């Protein structure tokens, strides 16, 4: 496999020479700026062997490199071995991102080749601005990988289906009318949407085109009096096609969008989101509309992040189901290890998925489970494989980060569980990470607060002892859409989007000790309006997650009374909510993990 990747790099260099280019950039995304990709667009993985969800490959005449962040340093080091591709560690003081690296290493008037279909306009513009002083140009060569990838997979063709009003709480017609009003305020007569989750949300449609992401591969053009969905038409049955038509949405072949753009009415401006629209389509849009292109953040992005009451109740049902699943899973795991059964990381994740499939309304996992024991958990995005898979032992820590799509909503939960005796360091870090999750969960903050202003709350218990983690603390979660959703987030760098009522955001601080263990605690938080007073409007978080916190590893003397009360109330509420839907044996076991371990037995009354 390693020699194969060297062959691909050599072939890319031949392509560069034939095209008169001095560098090729492989962005690792698709024409829709997706995080998780259909096989057709897994180009970065095909070329490099790197399977992480974030990173960019750059090839020049004398260098090949992968730029990725701290979540993937250990993974990338292993997967790139022997490939001839160097790892550039983003976030380290001596590493610049690939555009800066290219600007420094390429000669004046060089040419950089990109697949314009798989790179958003904003990223190309950023490179162009950086390269301008040296006369370096960016050349778009859509689908250049076709010359290397002879058996490249076709477009996915999973059937589309409608997510009913009982789940969405808002009709397709209402959303389209709202969108038309929104773009009219920008004096635009139409909008081109390319983000798959925005299209799915707007039209109340879902599919299985992408593993773990229930969206439809499509573009959507909406004007004042009609809408066209560019997709694989055979995916839509007669009933769904008729339902879309009734709301003024026509179907057209996916690849026909290029020729269609040339016929769109160009008497009024068109609205695009350059952070999502690929560069190749942008070029076609500007050919048609000239200067009448309004580039701004899509109004759909924020609208779908503000969950309505129907969606919120769906999230509650989904987390209730996952609470039952995880109770059954951790009980099974504990008893299997007590019996001396041999359980691997893959066995454990397979068992979890099998339990989820028993729940009503289950669609898919919301991402591939991270089932990581011991040292493997030090890789935040570890993925067990038959070639690299540890056996769980009755000692140390086991980290399980998983989630599901139900018709009701989407879940994302991490629990780090003790499987037996722990070291002092494991128990100490387990406690500090949990303290960070509690601090953020209990936050009350004024309207207008950004996530970066709250991120520090989750890190302070670790910073107190000069510890830290390299990933963000929280991300938005879509409603039966992408498990990672904007525009909000909680991380150290600024995302200029205030947290607002209705947003669902993860809270997942961690601690990773390479070669030894990894710890992450994750709950899902719903932002809601708390109170108004003379100091302003105040917001707070409500926890949606319904999976117990194991208190056995906690170093009690580190905990404040307030933290103990939080743990008591949370675990008591989990038991109270789940016990009626568990078997007597399961409920009794959960009681040993929750009610029987309360710091203050009176909390059972809460």
C-alpha positions as CSV (number, residue, x, y, z in Angstrom):
1,X,0.0,0.0,0.0
2,X,2.9,2.3,0.8
3,X,4.5,1.7,-2.6
4,X,1.2,2.3,-4.2
5,X,0.9,5.7,-2.7
6,X,4.4,6.5,-3.9
7,X,3.2,5.6,-7.4
8,X,0.3,8.0,-7.1
9,X,2.6,10.8,-6.1
10,X,4.8,10.1,-9.1
11,X,1.7,10.1,-11.4
12,X,0.6,13.4,-9.9
13,X,4.0,14.8,-10.7
14,X,3.6,13.6,-14.3
15,X,0.2,15.3,-14.5
16,X,1.7,18.5,-13.1
17,X,4.4,18.4,-15.8
18,X,1.8,17.8,-18.6
19,X,-0.4,20.7,-17.3
20,X,2.5,23.1,-16.8
21,X,1.8,23.3,-13.0
22,X,4.3,23.5,-10.2
23,X,2.1,22.1,-7.4
24,X,-1.1,20.2,-7.0
25,X,-3.4,20.7,-4.0
26,X,-5.9,18.0,-2.9
27,X,-8.3,19.5,-0.4
28,X,-9.9,16.4,0.9
29,X,-13.5,17.4,0.4
30,X,-16.2,17.1,-2.3
31,X,-18.1,19.6,-4.5
32,X,-20.3,20.4,-1.5
33,X,-17.5,21.1,1.2
34,X,-18.7,18.1,3.1
35,X,-16.8,16.6,6.1
36,X,-17.7,13.0,5.4
37,X,-17.5,12.0,1.8
38,X,-18.9,9.5,-0.7
39,X,-16.3,7.1,-2.0
40,X,-16.1,9.0,-5.3
41,X,-14.6,12.0,-3.6
42,X,-12.3,10.3,-1.1
43,X,-9.3,11.5,-3.2
44,X,-7.0,12.4,-0.3
45,X,-7.4,9.0,1.2
46,X,-6.8,7.3,-2.3
47,X,-3.6,9.3,-2.9
48,X,-2.1,9.3,0.6
49,X,-3.7,6.4,2.6
50,X,-4.6,8.9,5.4
51,X,-8.2,8.2,6.6
52,X,-8.7,11.2,8.9
53,X,-11.6,13.6,8.2
54,X,-9.5,16.8,7.9
55,X,-6.3,17.5,6.0
56,X,-4.8,18.7,2.8
57,X,-2.2,17.0,0.5
58,X,0.2,19.1,-1.5
59,X,2.6,17.7,-4.1
60,X,5.4,19.7,-5.7
61,X,8.3,18.6,-7.9
62,X,10.4,17.7,-4.8
63,X,8.0,17.5,-1.9
64,X,4.8,15.8,-0.9
65,X,3.1,16.7,2.4
66,X,-0.1,16.3,4.4
67,X,-1.2,19.2,6.6
68,X,-3.6,18.2,9.4
69,X,-4.3,19.1,13.0
70,X,-3.5,17.6,16.4
71,X,-6.4,15.2,16.4
72,X,-4.6,13.2,13.7
73,X,-0.9,13.5,14.4
74,X,-0.4,10.0,15.8
75,X,-2.8,8.4,13.2
76,X,-1.2,10.3,10.3
77,X,2.3,9.4,11.3
78,X,1.4,5.7,11.2
79,X,-0.6,5.9,8.0
80,X,1.9,7.9,6.0
81,X,4.9,5.7,6.9
82,X,6.6,4.6,3.7
83,X,4.4,6.8,1.5
84,X,7.0,9.5,0.8
85,X,4.5,12.0,2.2
86,X,5.7,14.2,5.1
87,X,3.4,15.2,7.9
88,X,3.0,19.0,8.6
89,X,1.5,19.4,12.1
90,X,-0.9,22.3,12.1
91,X,-1.0,24.3,15.3
92,X,2.6,23.7,16.2
93,X,4.8,26.9,16.5
94,X,7.1,25.9,13.6
95,X,4.3,24.9,11.1
96,X,2.6,27.2,8.7
97,X,-0.5,26.1,6.7
98,X,-0.1,24.8,3.2
99,X,-0.9,28.2,1.4
100,X,1.9,29.9,3.3
101,X,4.2,27.0,2.7
102,X,3.6,27.1,-1.0
103,X,4.1,30.9,-1.1
104,X,7.4,30.5,0.6
105,X,8.6,27.5,-1.5
106,X,7.4,28.2,-5.0
107,X,9.2,30.4,-7.4
108,X,7.6,33.5,-8.8
109,X,5.0,33.1,-11.5
110,X,4.4,29.4,-10.6
111,X,1.1,27.7,-11.2
112,X,-0.9,25.8,-8.5
113,X,-3.4,23.3,-9.7
114,X,-6.6,22.6,-7.8
115,X,-9.7,20.6,-8.5
116,X,-12.1,23.5,-8.6
117,X,-15.1,21.3,-8.0
118,X,-13.6,20.2,-4.7
119,X,-12.4,23.5,-3.3
120,X,-14.7,26.3,-2.0
121,X,-14.4,29.8,-3.5
122,X,-13.3,31.3,-0.2
123,X,-10.3,29.0,0.0
124,X,-9.2,29.7,-3.6
125,X,-9.6,33.5,-3.0
126,X,-7.5,33.2,0.2
127,X,-4.7,31.5,-1.8
128,X,-4.9,34.0,-4.6
129,X,-4.5,36.9,-2.2
130,X,-1.5,35.3,-0.6
131,X,0.1,34.4,-3.9
132,X,-0.5,37.7,-5.6
133,X,2.8,39.3,-4.5
134,X,4.8,36.5,-6.2
135,X,2.6,36.2,-9.3
136,X,1.6,32.7,-8.4
137,X,-1.6,31.7,-10.1
138,X,-4.3,29.1,-9.1
139,X,-5.5,26.9,-12.0
140,X,-8.7,25.0,-11.7
141,X,-8.7,21.5,-13.2
142,X,-12.0,19.8,-12.2
143,X,-11.7,16.0,-11.7
144,X,-8.0,15.8,-12.5
145,X,-7.9,12.6,-10.4
146,X,-9.8,10.8,-13.2
147,X,-6.5,10.4,-15.1
148,X,-5.1,8.4,-12.1
149,X,-8.2,6.7,-10.7
150,X,-9.3,4.3,-13.4
151,X,-12.0,2.6,-11.3
152,X,-13.2,5.7,-9.5
153,X,-16.6,5.1,-7.9
154,X,-19.7,6.6,-9.4
155,X,-22.1,8.9,-7.7
156,X,-24.1,7.3,-4.9
157,X,-27.7,6.4,-5.7
158,X,-29.4,5.7,-2.3
159,X,-33.1,6.4,-2.3
160,X,-34.3,9.7,-1.0
161,X,-37.1,10.0,1.6
162,X,-39.1,12.7,3.2
163,X,-38.7,13.5,6.9
164,X,-42.2,14.2,8.0
165,X,-43.7,17.2,9.6
166,X,-44.0,15.3,12.9
167,X,-40.2,15.3,13.0
168,X,-39.3,18.6,11.4
169,X,-42.0,20.8,12.9
170,X,-41.9,23.1,9.8
171,X,-43.1,22.5,6.3
172,X,-41.0,22.7,3.1
173,X,-43.3,25.3,1.7
174,X,-42.9,27.5,4.8
175,X,-39.1,27.2,4.7
176,X,-39.0,28.1,1.0
177,X,-41.2,31.1,1.5
178,X,-38.9,32.2,4.4
179,X,-35.8,31.8,2.2
180,X,-37.2,33.8,-0.6
181,X,-37.9,36.7,1.8
182,X,-34.4,36.4,3.3
183,X,-32.7,36.7,-0.1
184,X,-35.0,39.5,-1.1
185,X,-33.6,41.6,1.8
186,X,-30.2,41.3,0.0
187,X,-31.9,42.5,-3.2
188,X,-31.3,39.1,-4.8
189,X,-33.7,37.3,-7.2
190,X,-32.3,33.8,-6.6
191,X,-29.9,31.7,-4.5
192,X,-27.7,28.7,-5.3
193,X,-27.2,26.3,-2.4
194,X,-24.5,23.6,-2.5
195,X,-24.2,22.6,1.2
196,X,-25.9,19.2,1.5
197,X,-27.3,19.6,5.0
198,X,-28.8,23.0,4.1
199,X,-30.6,21.5,1.1
200,X,-31.8,18.5,3.2
201,X,-33.1,20.8,6.0
202,X,-34.8,23.2,3.6
203,X,-36.6,20.5,1.6
204,X,-37.2,18.1,4.5
205,X,-35.5,15.3,2.5
206,X,-33.0,12.8,3.6
207,X,-31.0,9.9,2.0
208,X,-28.1,7.5,2.7
209,X,-25.8,8.9,0.0
210,X,-23.0,9.4,2.6
211,X,-22.2,7.0,5.4
212,X,-23.3,8.5,8.7
213,X,-24.7,11.6,7.1
214,X,-28.3,11.3,5.9
215,X,-28.2,13.9,3.1
216,X,-28.9,13.9,-0.7
217,X,-26.1,14.6,-3.2
218,X,-27.6,17.7,-4.9
219,X,-27.5,21.4,-5.7
220,X,-30.5,23.6,-5.2
221,X,-31.4,26.8,-7.1
222,X,-34.3,28.8,-5.7
223,X,-35.7,31.9,-7.5
224,X,-38.7,34.0,-6.7
225,X,-41.1,31.7,-8.5
226,X,-39.5,28.3,-8.8
227,X,-36.8,25.9,-7.5
228,X,-34.7,23.2,-9.2
229,X,-33.0,20.4,-7.4
230,X,-30.1,19.0,-9.3
231,X,-29.6,15.4,-8.3
232,X,-29.9,11.8,-9.4
233,X,-33.6,11.8,-10.3
234,X,-34.0,8.0,-10.0
235,X,-33.4,8.4,-6.3
236,X,-36.8,10.0,-5.9
237,X,-39.9,7.8,-6.2
238,X,-43.2,9.1,-7.7
239,X,-44.7,10.1,-4.4
240,X,-41.8,12.2,-3.3
241,X,-41.3,13.7,-6.8
242,X,-45.0,14.7,-6.7
243,X,-44.7,16.2,-3.2
244,X,-41.7,18.3,-4.2
245,X,-43.5,19.4,-7.3
246,X,-46.5,20.5,-5.3
247,X,-44.2,22.9,-3.5
248,X,-42.7,24.2,-6.7
249,X,-39.5,22.1,-6.7
250,X,-38.6,20.4,-9.9
251,X,-35.9,17.7,-10.4
252,X,-33.0,17.9,-12.9
253,X,-29.9,15.7,-13.5
254,X,-27.1,16.4,-11.1
255,X,-24.6,17.2,-13.9
256,X,-26.9,19.5,-15.8
257,X,-26.3,22.4,-13.4
258,X,-23.4,23.8,-15.4
259,X,-25.5,24.2,-18.6
260,X,-28.5,25.3,-16.5
261,X,-26.6,28.2,-15.0
262,X,-26.1,29.7,-18.5
263,X,-29.9,29.9,-18.8
264,X,-30.8,31.3,-15.4
265,X,-32.4,34.8,-15.4
266,X,-29.6,37.2,-14.8
267,X,-31.5,40.5,-14.5
268,X,-31.3,40.4,-10.7
269,X,-28.4,39.4,-8.5
270,X,-27.8,35.9,-7.3
271,X,-26.9,34.9,-3.7
272,X,-24.1,32.5,-3.0
273,X,-22.1,31.4,0.0
274,X,-18.4,31.4,-1.0
275,X,-17.4,29.4,2.0
276,X,-19.4,26.5,0.6
277,X,-19.8,26.9,-3.2
278,X,-17.1,25.3,-5.1
279,X,-14.8,27.4,-7.3
280,X,-15.7,25.7,-10.6
281,X,-19.4,26.5,-10.2
282,X,-18.6,30.0,-9.0
283,X,-16.7,30.6,-12.3
284,X,-19.8,29.5,-14.2
285,X,-22.0,31.8,-12.1
286,X,-19.8,34.8,-12.7
287,X,-19.8,34.1,-16.4
288,X,-23.6,34.4,-16.3
289,X,-24.2,37.1,-13.7
290,X,-21.0,39.1,-13.9
291,X,-20.8,41.6,-11.0
292,X,-24.3,40.8,-9.9
293,X,-23.2,38.1,-7.4
294,X,-23.8,38.6,-3.7
295,X,-21.4,36.5,-1.7
296,X,-22.5,36.1,2.0
297,X,-23.1,33.5,4.6
298,X,-26.1,31.4,3.6
299,X,-29.2,32.3,5.7
300,X,-30.0,28.6,6.0
301,X,-26.9,27.9,8.1
302,X,-28.2,29.8,11.1
303,X,-31.8,28.9,10.6
304,X,-31.2,25.1,10.8
305,X,-29.0,25.6,13.9
306,X,-31.9,27.2,15.8
307,X,-34.0,24.1,16.6
308,X,-37.7,24.5,16.9
309,X,-39.8,22.8,19.7
310,X,-40.6,19.8,17.6
311,X,-36.9,19.2,16.8
312,X,-35.9,19.7,20.5
313,X,-38.5,17.2,21.6
314,X,-37.1,14.8,19.0
315,X,-33.6,15.3,20.4
316,X,-34.9,14.4,23.9
317,X,-36.5,11.2,22.5
318,X,-33.2,10.3,20.7
319,X,-31.1,10.8,23.8
320,X,-33.6,8.8,25.8
321,X,-33.2,5.9,23.4
322,X,-29.4,6.2,23.4
323,X,-29.5,6.3,27.2
324,X,-31.2,2.9,27.2
325,X,-28.8,1.6,24.6
326,X,-25.7,2.7,26.5
327,X,-27.0,1.4,29.8
328,X,-27.5,-2.0,28.2
329,X,-24.1,-1.8,26.5
330,X,-22.0,-0.9,29.6
331,X,-23.9,-3.5,31.6
332,X,-23.1,-6.1,29.0
333,X,-19.5,-5.0,28.8
334,X,-19.0,-5.1,32.6
335,X,-20.5,-8.6,32.9
336,X,-18.7,-10.0,29.9
337,X,-15.3,-8.9,31.3
338,X,-16.3,-10.3,34.7
339,X,-16.9,-13.7,33.0
340,X,-13.4,-13.5,31.4
341,X,-14.7,-13.1,27.8
342,X,-12.4,-11.9,25.1
343,X,-13.8,-8.5,23.9
344,X,-11.9,-6.4,21.3
345,X,-12.6,-2.8,20.5
346,X,-14.4,-3.8,17.4
347,X,-16.5,-6.4,19.3
348,X,-17.5,-3.6,21.6
349,X,-18.5,-1.2,18.9
350,X,-20.3,-3.9,17.0
351,X,-22.3,-4.7,20.1
352,X,-23.3,-1.1,20.6
353,X,-24.5,-0.8,17.1
354,X,-26.5,-4.0,17.3
355,X,-28.3,-2.6,20.4
356,X,-29.0,0.7,18.6
357,X,-30.5,-1.1,15.7
358,X,-33.1,-2.5,18.1
359,X,-34.4,1.0,18.8
360,X,-37.5,2.3,16.9
361,X,-36.6,4.9,14.3
362,X,-32.9,4.0,14.0
363,X,-31.3,5.1,10.7
364,X,-27.6,4.9,11.1
365,X,-24.6,5.8,13.3
366,X,-24.0,9.5,13.2
367,X,-20.2,8.7,12.8
368,X,-18.1,5.7,13.0
369,X,-17.8,4.8,16.7
370,X,-14.5,5.6,18.4
371,X,-14.0,2.5,20.5
372,X,-10.6,2.9,22.1
373,X,-8.9,1.1,25.0
374,X,-5.9,2.3,26.9
375,X,-3.2,3.9,24.8
376,X,-5.4,3.9,21.7
377,X,-7.7,6.4,23.4
378,X,-4.9,8.9,23.3
379,X,-5.8,9.4,19.6
380,X,-8.9,11.6,19.7
381,X,-10.1,10.2,16.4
382,X,-8.8,6.7,16.7
383,X,-10.5,4.0,14.5
384,X,-10.0,0.4,15.4
385,X,-9.3,-2.0,12.4
386,X,-8.7,-5.7,12.2
387,X,-5.0,-4.9,11.8
388,X,-5.0,-2.5,14.8
389,X,-7.4,-3.5,17.5
390,X,-6.8,-4.0,21.2
391,X,-8.4,-6.5,23.5
392,X,-10.2,-4.9,26.5
393,X,-8.8,-5.9,29.8
394,X,-10.2,-5.6,33.4
395,X,-8.0,-2.6,34.2
396,X,-7.5,1.0,32.9
397,X,-9.9,3.2,30.9
398,X,-12.0,2.5,27.9
399,X,-13.3,5.5,25.8
400,X,-16.4,5.2,23.7
401,X,-17.4,8.1,21.5
402,X,-20.5,7.3,19.4
403,X,-23.8,8.6,18.2
404,X,-26.8,7.7,16.1
405,X,-29.3,9.2,13.7
406,X,-32.9,8.4,14.6
407,X,-35.9,9.8,12.9
408,X,-36.3,11.8,16.0
409,X,-32.9,13.4,16.1
410,X,-29.1,12.9,16.1
411,X,-26.9,11.9,19.1
412,X,-23.3,12.2,20.0
413,X,-22.0,10.9,23.3
414,X,-18.6,10.1,24.8
415,X,-18.1,8.2,28.0
416,X,-14.8,7.1,29.4
417,X,-15.3,4.1,31.7
418,X,-13.1,2.3,34.2
419,X,-12.7,-1.4,33.4
420,X,-10.8,-2.1,36.6
421,X,-8.1,-0.6,38.7
422,X,-6.7,2.7,37.6
423,X,-3.4,4.5,38.1
424,X,-3.4,7.7,40.2
425,X,-2.8,9.8,37.0
426,X,-5.8,8.2,35.3
427,X,-8.1,8.9,38.2
428,X,-6.8,12.5,38.6
429,X,-7.2,13.4,34.9
430,X,-10.6,11.7,34.7
431,X,-11.7,14.0,37.5
432,X,-10.3,17.2,36.0
433,X,-11.8,16.5,32.6
434,X,-15.2,15.9,34.2
435,X,-14.9,19.1,36.2
436,X,-14.4,21.0,32.9
437,X,-17.6,19.4,31.5
438,X,-19.5,20.3,34.6
439,X,-18.2,23.9,34.6
440,X,-19.3,24.6,31.0
441,X,-22.6,22.8,31.5
442,X,-23.5,25.0,34.5
443,X,-22.6,28.3,32.7
444,X,-24.9,31.3,32.7
445,X,-23.9,34.0,30.2
446,X,-25.2,37.2,28.7
447,X,-26.8,37.1,25.2
448,X,-24.2,37.9,22.6
449,X,-21.6,35.5,24.1
450,X,-19.4,33.6,21.6
451,X,-18.3,30.0,22.2
452,X,-14.6,31.0,22.5
453,X,-15.6,33.1,25.5
454,X,-16.9,30.0,27.3
455,X,-14.3,27.5,26.1
456,X,-12.0,28.5,28.9
457,X,-14.5,27.2,31.5
458,X,-13.9,23.6,30.3
459,X,-10.2,24.0,30.2
460,X,-9.5,25.7,33.6
461,X,-9.5,22.5,35.7
462,X,-6.8,21.2,33.4
463,X,-4.9,24.5,33.0
464,X,-4.7,24.6,36.8
465,X,-2.2,21.7,36.5
466,X,-0.6,22.8,33.2
467,X,-2.7,20.2,31.2
468,X,-4.6,20.9,28.0
469,X,-6.2,19.3,24.9
470,X,-5.7,20.2,21.3
471,X,-9.3,20.0,19.9
472,X,-12.3,22.2,20.3
473,X,-14.6,21.8,23.2
474,X,-17.9,21.9,21.4
475,X,-19.6,21.7,18.0
476,X,-23.2,22.2,16.8
477,X,-25.2,19.1,16.0
478,X,-27.7,18.9,13.2
479,X,-31.2,17.5,13.4
480,X,-31.0,14.2,11.5
481,X,-28.2,15.9,9.5
482,X,-24.5,16.4,10.0
483,X,-23.2,15.4,13.5
484,X,-20.8,18.4,13.2
485,X,-22.7,21.6,12.4
486,X,-22.1,25.3,12.5
487,X,-22.3,28.2,12.7
488,X,-21.6,28.0,16.4
489,X,-18.8,26.2,18.2
490,X,-16.9,26.3,21.5
491,X,-13.2,26.4,20.9
492,X,-10.2,28.7,21.6
493,X,-10.3,30.4,18.2
494,X,-13.1,32.9,17.4
495,X,-16.1,31.8,15.6
496,X,-18.0,35.1,15.3
497,X,-21.4,33.6,16.1
498,X,-23.2,34.2,19.4
499,X,-24.7,31.2,21.1
500,X,-28.5,31.5,20.8
501,X,-31.6,29.7,22.3
502,X,-32.3,26.6,20.3
503,X,-28.7,25.7,19.5
504,X,-27.6,22.2,20.4
505,X,-23.9,22.1,21.1
506,X,-21.6,19.4,22.4
507,X,-19.5,19.8,25.5
508,X,-16.5,17.5,25.3
509,X,-13.2,18.4,27.0
510,X,-10.5,15.7,27.0
511,X,-7.0,14.8,28.2
512,X,-4.7,12.6,26.2
513,X,-1.5,11.0,27.4
514,X,0.3,9.5,24.4
515,X,1.1,5.8,24.8
516,X,-0.9,5.5,28.0
517,X,-4.5,6.6,28.0
518,X,-7.1,9.1,26.7
519,X,-10.1,10.6,28.5
520,X,-13.1,12.5,27.1
521,X,-16.5,13.3,28.7
522,X,-19.2,14.5,26.4
523,X,-22.7,15.7,27.0
524,X,-25.0,17.6,24.6
525,X,-26.2,21.0,25.7
526,X,-29.3,22.9,24.6
527,X,-29.0,26.7,24.9
528,X,-32.1,28.3,26.4
529,X,-33.3,31.7,27.7
530,X,-32.6,31.8,31.4
531,X,-33.7,35.2,32.7
532,X,-33.8,38.9,32.1
533,X,-32.7,41.5,34.7
534,X,-31.2,44.9,34.9
535,X,-27.9,43.4,33.7
536,X,-29.3,42.1,30.5
537,X,-30.7,38.9,28.9
538,X,-29.1,35.7,30.3
539,X,-28.8,32.3,28.6
540,X,-27.9,29.0,30.0
541,X,-27.5,25.3,29.0
542,X,-29.8,22.3,29.6
543,X,-28.2,18.9,29.3
544,X,-29.9,16.6,26.7
545,X,-27.7,13.5,27.3
546,X,-29.2,10.7,29.3
547,X,-26.2,8.4,29.9
548,X,-24.9,8.0,33.4
549,X,-21.5,9.3,34.6
550,X,-19.4,6.6,36.3
551,X,-18.2,8.1,39.6
552,X,-15.9,5.3,40.7
553,X,-12.7,6.8,39.3
554,X,-13.4,10.3,40.7
555,X,-10.9,11.8,43.2
556,X,-13.5,13.1,45.7
557,X,-11.2,15.6,47.4
558,X,-10.8,17.5,44.1
559,X,-14.6,18.0,43.8
560,X,-16.4,21.0,45.1
561,X,-19.8,20.6,46.8
562,X,-21.4,22.2,43.7
563,X,-19.8,19.7,41.4
564,X,-20.9,16.8,43.6
565,X,-24.5,18.2,43.5
566,X,-24.3,18.4,39.7
567,X,-23.2,14.8,39.5
568,X,-25.8,13.6,41.9
569,X,-28.6,15.4,40.2
570,X,-27.5,14.3,36.8
571,X,-27.2,10.6,37.7
572,X,-30.4,10.6,39.6
573,X,-32.3,12.1,36.7
574,X,-30.8,9.5,34.3
575,X,-32.0,6.7,36.6
576,X,-35.4,8.3,37.0
577,X,-35.9,8.8,33.2
578,X,-34.6,5.4,32.0
579,X,-35.6,2.9,34.7
580,X,-39.3,2.6,33.6
581,X,-38.1,1.5,30.1
582,X,-35.4,-1.0,31.3
583,X,-35.9,-4.5,32.5
584,X,-35.9,-5.0,36.3
585,X,-32.4,-6.4,36.0
586,X,-31.1,-3.5,33.9
587,X,-32.7,-0.9,36.2
588,X,-31.2,-2.6,39.3
589,X,-27.8,-2.5,37.6
590,X,-28.2,1.2,36.7
591,X,-29.2,2.0,40.2
592,X,-25.8,0.7,41.4
593,X,-24.1,3.1,39.1
594,X,-26.2,6.1,40.0
595,X,-28.5,6.2,43.0
596,X,-26.3,4.0,45.1
597,X,-23.3,6.2,44.5
598,X,-24.8,9.6,45.3
599,X,-22.6,11.8,47.4
600,X,-25.7,13.1,49.2
601,X,-28.4,10.4,49.4
602,X,-31.0,13.2,49.7
603,X,-30.3,14.1,46.0
604,X,-32.4,11.1,45.1
605,X,-35.4,13.3,45.9
606,X,-34.4,15.8,43.1
